[in-house]
């Protein structure tokens, strides 16, 4: 191979690494890896509950709440840094998450894992959520400039896919026995995952998951750095500040509230469900909880399709009504389970929770369709970023509320809060978007 062909090959590689398609793939890959690592705490706490860790239920609920707060704060920080760092954002986040995973691997490999250490690990878990704004920025590219435009619905749906991936894979990886790995955590109760049941007495290798994700993040960091160095120009996007939208456009608030009711409910209940099932029913919940995020994956595109046919506000109204019904059913069965024969109410409670998660994802799909009709494309990007930050607090409020209710053995009262919340959403959506003489009818 002569020098000319080598130079030509290097030039082609540089052009490929600096291309939009390669950068888009890296951005979405780091996002999925980051959200999966963040969501892993909904599984980690269940394994800790079944282990010899001696942590209380309240402590475990607080760990997931801390992880939820970490994700919300990181998403806000990512929104602030996205325009500053530009193409270097994936490289920075992947590098930081590599260090977080290495630290997590070290701590879970120790002879003893203390509760303060777990708090720190949970607080660092959400850094990968900084990638949401860069991912949304990809949807703002002019359609004429790229062959395959990226949909905002796809980016939102990737979070649901990441949570599904978490609850399916983490139990498998954390109970996968490797001779080179060791752990002080031992299963004192039987557990399992989608593929098989795990009997008591086997070690819980949470360091397995950290090790695998550390490798993946290191690879992503290297390629992201090469891509940032190979980029020949910085693409400028129109700047739209969220403060302008919130100050001058009331629909920004209305849509954000509806988005929080749907997507926030999905996040909160998906993160809380494994622990609720564990402490109330004592079942091997990790073999089942992945079903919630799986049906949500199906519900969102179905909600989008219904919204395009019948109107987004109408589908949202129906979704909120169904969410009220399923929340009331779940609360009722949870009350009976706490004050009666627990085993009799597992199936109706679990089905009610699946219905609540399904309808919340259905409503989220219709809300996003409405937002795309109400706002121009550039504005929708900022509204979704803002609303998504608040929606992730659902993983904070709901876990704290369950922890508080668990102490008084009245966990069914949590659903009263959400029924009231959904009633407010019904009234708001009906008054603003379902009046024929309103400013935006059934968007």
VMD Tcl script that draws the C-alpha trace (Angstrom):
set ca {
  {0.00 0.00 0.00}
  {1.58 3.30 -1.12}
  {1.55 6.58 0.79}
  {-1.24 8.03 -1.36}
  {-3.63 5.16 -0.57}
  {-2.76 5.32 3.16}
  {-3.45 9.05 3.19}
  {-6.70 8.49 1.33}
  {-7.76 5.80 3.82}
  {-6.92 8.03 6.79}
  {-8.86 10.87 5.18}
  {-11.90 8.64 4.72}
  {-11.68 7.46 8.34}
  {-11.43 11.02 9.58}
  {-14.43 11.98 7.45}
  {-16.44 9.04 8.81}
  {-15.53 9.71 12.46}
  {-16.44 13.35 12.01}
  {-19.72 12.63 10.24}
  {-23.14 13.45 11.62}
  {-24.28 9.82 11.37}
  {-21.38 8.57 13.52}
  {-21.86 11.36 16.06}
  {-25.57 10.65 16.27}
  {-24.94 6.97 16.93}
  {-22.45 7.78 19.69}
  {-24.79 10.29 21.32}
  {-27.68 7.84 21.44}
  {-25.40 5.00 22.60}
  {-24.07 7.03 25.53}
  {-27.64 8.06 26.38}
  {-28.87 4.44 26.48}
  {-25.86 3.29 28.51}
  {-26.30 6.19 30.94}
  {-30.02 5.74 31.51}
  {-29.58 1.98 31.86}
  {-26.95 2.48 34.57}
  {-29.18 5.05 36.31}
  {-32.24 2.78 36.19}
  {-30.23 -0.15 37.56}
  {-30.90 1.11 41.08}
  {-34.52 -0.08 40.81}
  {-33.01 -3.59 40.56}
  {-29.99 -3.17 42.86}
  {-32.17 -2.28 45.86}
  {-34.28 -5.44 45.40}
  {-31.12 -7.59 45.37}
  {-29.90 -5.75 48.47}
  {-33.26 -6.44 50.14}
  {-32.82 -10.17 49.46}
  {-29.21 -10.19 50.64}
  {-27.40 -10.16 53.98}
  {-27.00 -6.36 53.86}
  {-29.42 -5.69 56.79}
  {-30.77 -2.51 55.18}
  {-34.27 -1.38 56.12}
  {-37.07 -0.83 53.62}
  {-36.93 2.93 54.22}
  {-33.20 3.01 53.49}
  {-33.70 1.15 50.23}
  {-36.53 3.42 49.08}
  {-34.31 6.42 49.88}
  {-31.50 5.00 47.73}
  {-33.78 4.88 44.67}
  {-35.06 8.38 45.47}
  {-31.46 9.66 45.59}
  {-30.77 8.01 42.24}
  {-33.92 9.67 40.86}
  {-32.78 13.09 42.09}
  {-29.36 12.45 40.55}
  {-30.97 11.82 37.16}
  {-33.10 14.98 37.32}
  {-30.19 17.20 38.40}
  {-27.87 15.70 35.79}
  {-30.46 16.28 33.09}
  {-30.63 19.95 34.12}
  {-26.83 20.26 34.13}
  {-26.72 18.63 30.69}
  {-29.19 21.20 29.36}
  {-26.91 23.98 30.59}
  {-23.69 22.46 29.22}
  {-24.91 21.15 25.86}
  {-24.37 24.39 23.92}
  {-21.02 25.02 25.62}
  {-19.44 21.60 25.06}
  {-21.04 20.80 21.71}
  {-19.55 17.66 20.16}
  {-17.39 17.06 23.25}
  {-20.44 16.32 25.39}
  {-20.61 12.53 24.69}
  {-16.87 12.19 25.34}
  {-17.14 14.03 28.68}
  {-20.19 12.10 29.89}
  {-18.79 8.73 28.78}
  {-15.50 9.48 30.56}
  {-17.24 10.52 33.77}
  {-19.47 7.44 33.67}
  {-16.42 5.23 33.10}
  {-14.98 6.57 36.36}
  {-18.32 6.12 38.14}
  {-18.56 2.50 36.96}
  {-14.97 1.77 38.00}
  {-15.69 3.23 41.44}
  {-18.89 1.22 41.65}
  {-17.00 -1.94 40.69}
  {-14.40 -1.28 43.39}
  {-16.97 -0.65 46.11}
  {-19.15 -3.66 45.28}
  {-16.02 -5.84 45.25}
  {-15.11 -4.75 48.80}
  {-15.50 -6.97 51.86}
  {-18.31 -4.75 53.15}
  {-20.47 -2.12 51.46}
  {-21.70 0.51 53.92}
  {-24.85 2.57 53.55}
  {-22.99 5.92 53.12}
  {-21.08 4.34 50.23}
  {-24.36 3.22 48.65}
  {-25.70 6.77 48.98}
  {-22.67 8.15 47.11}
  {-22.99 5.51 44.39}
  {-26.70 6.28 43.94}
  {-25.97 10.02 43.85}
  {-23.45 9.53 41.02}
  {-25.58 7.12 39.00}
  {-27.55 9.75 37.08}
  {-24.64 11.50 35.34}
  {-25.43 9.68 32.10}
  {-28.81 11.47 32.00}
  {-26.89 14.59 30.94}
  {-27.13 13.21 27.41}
  {-30.84 13.93 26.97}
  {-30.38 17.49 25.73}
  {-27.65 16.55 23.18}
  {-29.97 13.77 21.96}
  {-32.86 16.23 21.60}
  {-30.53 18.63 19.78}
  {-30.13 15.97 17.10}
  {-33.86 16.29 16.32}
  {-33.39 19.96 15.43}
  {-31.23 19.27 12.40}
  {-32.83 20.52 9.15}
  {-34.47 17.56 7.41}
  {-32.95 18.48 4.06}
  {-29.44 18.12 5.49}
  {-29.73 14.52 6.67}
  {-31.05 11.35 5.07}
  {-32.77 9.98 8.18}
  {-34.14 12.69 10.51}
  {-34.32 11.75 14.18}
  {-37.73 11.87 15.85}
  {-38.26 13.42 19.28}
  {-40.62 10.54 20.03}
  {-37.76 8.14 19.40}
  {-35.49 9.93 21.87}
  {-38.19 9.89 24.58}
  {-38.94 6.26 23.80}
  {-35.28 5.37 24.25}
  {-35.58 6.11 27.96}
  {-38.39 3.57 28.23}
  {-36.30 1.08 26.26}
  {-33.35 1.72 28.60}
  {-35.46 1.00 31.70}
  {-36.76 -2.17 30.04}
  {-33.17 -3.18 29.25}
  {-32.18 -2.48 32.86}
  {-34.86 -4.63 34.48}
  {-34.24 -7.44 32.02}
  {-30.42 -7.55 31.97}
  {-29.19 -6.33 35.38}
  {-30.70 -9.26 37.37}
  {-29.04 -11.65 34.92}
  {-25.61 -9.99 35.01}
  {-25.68 -9.47 38.80}
  {-26.34 -13.18 39.45}
  {-24.02 -14.46 36.73}
  {-21.30 -16.44 38.50}
  {-17.77 -15.60 37.38}
  {-14.76 -17.23 39.03}
  {-12.77 -14.00 38.86}
  {-15.44 -12.00 40.72}
  {-16.21 -12.03 44.43}
  {-18.72 -10.27 46.66}
  {-19.67 -10.02 50.32}
  {-23.38 -9.96 49.42}
  {-25.17 -13.32 49.61}
  {-28.75 -14.11 48.62}
  {-30.72 -15.02 51.75}
  {-33.95 -15.41 49.76}
  {-34.47 -16.95 46.36}
  {-34.51 -14.56 43.44}
  {-34.23 -14.81 39.70}
  {-34.47 -13.12 36.36}
  {-36.31 -13.53 33.08}
  {-34.26 -16.59 32.12}
  {-34.12 -18.63 35.34}
  {-34.69 -18.82 39.08}
  {-31.78 -18.27 41.50}
  {-31.79 -20.13 44.79}
  {-30.71 -18.66 48.14}
  {-27.08 -18.97 49.16}
  {-25.50 -17.74 45.94}
  {-23.42 -14.53 45.86}
  {-24.81 -11.31 44.39}
  {-22.19 -9.91 42.02}
  {-23.25 -6.30 41.55}
  {-19.67 -5.64 40.48}
  {-20.38 -7.70 37.34}
  {-22.74 -5.05 36.01}
  {-20.37 -2.21 36.89}
  {-17.49 -4.01 35.17}
  {-19.40 -4.59 31.92}
  {-20.71 -1.03 31.79}
  {-17.24 0.40 32.60}
  {-15.88 -1.34 29.49}
  {-18.75 -0.08 27.33}
  {-18.35 3.49 28.60}
  {-14.58 3.41 28.03}
  {-15.12 2.32 24.43}
  {-17.75 5.04 23.96}
  {-15.42 7.66 25.50}
  {-12.58 6.77 23.10}
  {-14.76 6.87 20.00}
  {-16.51 10.05 21.17}
  {-13.16 11.77 21.66}
  {-12.00 10.72 18.19}
  {-15.30 11.95 16.72}
  {-14.98 15.32 18.44}
  {-11.41 15.75 17.17}
  {-12.39 14.69 13.65}
  {-15.30 17.12 13.34}
  {-14.38 19.80 10.81}
  {-16.98 22.33 11.89}
  {-19.35 23.17 14.68}
  {-22.98 23.14 13.68}
  {-24.89 26.14 14.96}
  {-28.47 25.67 16.03}
  {-30.96 28.44 16.76}
  {-30.97 29.33 20.44}
  {-34.28 29.22 22.23}
  {-34.22 29.82 25.99}
  {-36.77 28.08 28.15}
  {-37.22 31.26 30.21}
  {-38.72 33.00 27.17}
  {-41.18 30.17 26.64}
  {-42.24 29.94 30.28}
  {-42.67 33.71 30.54}
  {-44.57 34.39 27.33}
  {-46.39 31.15 26.51}
  {-48.90 29.60 28.90}
  {-49.09 26.43 26.82}
  {-45.53 25.68 27.90}
  {-46.84 25.27 31.45}
  {-50.00 23.41 30.48}
  {-48.16 20.88 28.32}
  {-45.41 20.46 30.92}
  {-47.98 19.58 33.60}
  {-49.63 17.00 31.33}
  {-46.24 15.59 30.35}
  {-45.27 15.27 34.01}
  {-48.52 13.46 34.83}
  {-47.91 10.86 32.16}
  {-44.15 10.41 31.82}
  {-43.47 11.24 35.48}
  {-45.99 8.59 36.55}
  {-44.36 6.03 34.28}
  {-40.86 6.72 35.65}
  {-41.96 6.82 39.28}
  {-44.06 3.66 39.24}
  {-41.52 1.74 37.14}
  {-38.74 2.57 39.61}
  {-40.91 1.93 42.70}
  {-42.77 -1.22 41.63}
  {-39.93 -3.74 42.28}
  {-39.53 -2.64 45.91}
  {-43.28 -2.40 46.54}
  {-43.79 -5.96 45.32}
  {-40.79 -7.13 47.33}
  {-41.83 -5.72 50.70}
  {-45.59 -6.24 50.46}
  {-45.78 -9.56 48.65}
  {-42.26 -11.01 48.97}
  {-42.36 -12.50 45.49}
  {-39.37 -13.02 43.21}
  {-40.24 -9.74 41.61}
  {-37.25 -9.44 39.27}
  {-38.77 -12.12 37.07}
  {-41.83 -9.90 36.50}
  {-41.08 -6.16 36.76}
  {-39.63 -5.87 33.25}
  {-43.20 -6.29 31.98}
  {-44.09 -2.72 32.99}
  {-41.49 -1.02 30.81}
  {-42.09 -3.55 28.04}
  {-45.79 -2.75 27.70}
  {-44.90 0.94 27.94}
  {-42.70 0.46 24.86}
  {-45.80 -0.75 23.03}
  {-48.16 1.83 24.54}
  {-46.27 5.00 23.50}
  {-46.40 4.46 19.71}
  {-49.99 3.27 20.07}
  {-50.82 6.50 21.90}
  {-49.13 8.51 19.15}
  {-51.15 6.72 16.48}
  {-54.43 7.26 18.33}
  {-53.55 10.94 18.83}
  {-52.96 11.45 15.12}
  {-56.31 9.82 14.32}
  {-58.56 11.22 17.08}
  {-56.60 14.21 18.37}
  {-53.95 14.38 21.09}
  {-56.03 16.11 23.77}
  {-58.89 13.61 23.46}
  {-56.55 10.62 23.82}
  {-54.80 12.33 26.74}
  {-58.17 12.85 28.45}
  {-59.06 9.20 28.05}
  {-55.62 8.16 29.31}
  {-55.91 10.31 32.44}
  {-59.34 8.85 33.15}
  {-57.98 5.30 32.84}
  {-54.99 6.23 35.00}
  {-57.41 7.34 37.73}
  {-59.27 4.04 37.53}
  {-56.14 1.88 37.60}
  {-54.65 3.95 40.45}
  {-57.84 3.47 42.48}
  {-57.77 -0.27 41.76}
  {-54.09 -0.57 42.72}
  {-54.65 1.35 45.95}
  {-57.67 -0.78 46.84}
  {-55.86 -4.09 46.28}
  {-52.79 -2.85 48.13}
  {-55.00 -1.97 51.11}
  {-56.51 -5.46 51.11}
  {-53.04 -7.01 50.80}
  {-51.82 -5.11 53.86}
  {-54.88 -5.97 55.97}
  {-55.80 -9.43 54.70}
  {-54.38 -12.53 53.07}
  {-51.56 -10.95 51.07}
  {-51.18 -13.70 48.46}
  {-54.77 -13.34 47.26}
  {-54.21 -9.80 46.00}
  {-50.86 -10.08 44.25}
  {-52.21 -10.77 40.76}
  {-54.97 -8.08 40.75}
  {-52.54 -5.51 42.19}
  {-49.83 -6.35 39.66}
  {-52.30 -6.21 36.76}
  {-53.60 -2.84 38.02}
  {-50.03 -1.50 38.12}
  {-49.36 -2.74 34.60}
  {-52.55 -0.97 33.52}
  {-51.42 2.24 35.22}
  {-48.00 2.09 33.54}
  {-49.57 1.25 30.16}
  {-52.05 4.15 30.25}
  {-49.41 6.63 31.48}
  {-47.18 5.71 28.52}
  {-50.20 5.87 26.21}
  {-50.98 9.37 27.46}
  {-47.38 10.45 27.12}
  {-47.41 9.51 23.45}
  {-50.52 11.64 22.87}
  {-49.15 14.60 24.86}
  {-46.02 14.71 22.70}
  {-48.18 14.69 19.54}
  {-50.16 17.64 20.94}
  {-46.97 19.52 21.79}
  {-45.67 19.09 18.24}
  {-48.90 20.67 16.93}
  {-48.92 23.55 19.43}
  {-45.26 24.55 19.21}
  {-42.82 24.92 16.31}
  {-40.21 22.16 16.07}
  {-37.47 24.20 17.79}
  {-39.73 25.15 20.68}
  {-40.92 21.57 21.19}
  {-37.32 20.53 21.77}
  {-36.94 22.99 24.64}
  {-40.34 22.20 26.16}
  {-39.56 18.48 26.18}
  {-36.20 19.16 27.82}
  {-37.81 21.29 30.54}
  {-40.75 18.93 31.11}
  {-38.49 15.88 31.15}
  {-36.36 17.34 33.95}
  {-39.43 17.80 36.14}
  {-40.91 14.43 35.11}
  {-37.82 12.60 36.38}
  {-38.67 13.91 39.83}
  {-41.46 11.33 39.75}
  {-38.74 8.85 40.72}
  {-38.02 11.05 43.73}
  {-41.47 11.98 45.04}
  {-43.01 8.55 44.58}
  {-40.16 6.71 46.33}
  {-40.14 9.16 49.24}
  {-43.93 8.92 49.49}
  {-43.82 5.11 49.55}
  {-41.03 5.18 52.17}
  {-43.15 7.45 54.39}
  {-46.32 5.40 53.87}
  {-44.48 2.15 54.59}
  {-43.63 3.30 58.10}
  {-47.35 3.69 58.92}
  {-48.34 0.58 56.93}
  {-50.67 2.66 54.77}
  {-49.01 2.40 51.37}
  {-52.39 2.49 49.65}
  {-52.70 6.20 50.54}
  {-49.96 6.98 47.99}
  {-52.45 6.39 45.20}
  {-54.84 9.00 46.62}
  {-52.21 11.65 45.87}
  {-52.05 10.57 42.26}
  {-55.80 10.30 41.81}
  {-56.10 13.93 42.92}
  {-53.24 14.83 40.57}
  {-54.99 13.12 37.64}
  {-58.29 14.87 38.43}
  {-56.47 18.21 38.15}
  {-55.04 17.03 34.82}
  {-58.50 16.06 33.54}
  {-59.88 19.50 34.40}
  {-56.89 21.33 32.94}
  {-56.81 19.34 29.70}
  {-60.58 19.56 29.28}
  {-60.72 23.32 29.86}
  {-57.68 24.30 27.80}
  {-57.71 21.84 24.91}
  {-61.18 20.32 24.60}
  {-63.29 23.48 24.41}
  {-64.36 24.09 20.82}
  {-63.91 27.85 21.26}
  {-60.53 27.47 22.92}
  {-57.28 28.71 21.43}
  {-56.13 25.15 20.57}
  {-58.93 22.61 20.17}
  {-57.94 18.96 20.46}
  {-54.32 19.39 19.18}
}
mol new
graphics top color blue
foreach p $ca { graphics top sphere $p radius 0.5 }
foreach p [lrange $ca 0 end-1] q [lrange $ca 1 end] { graphics top cylinder $p $q radius 0.2 }
display resetview
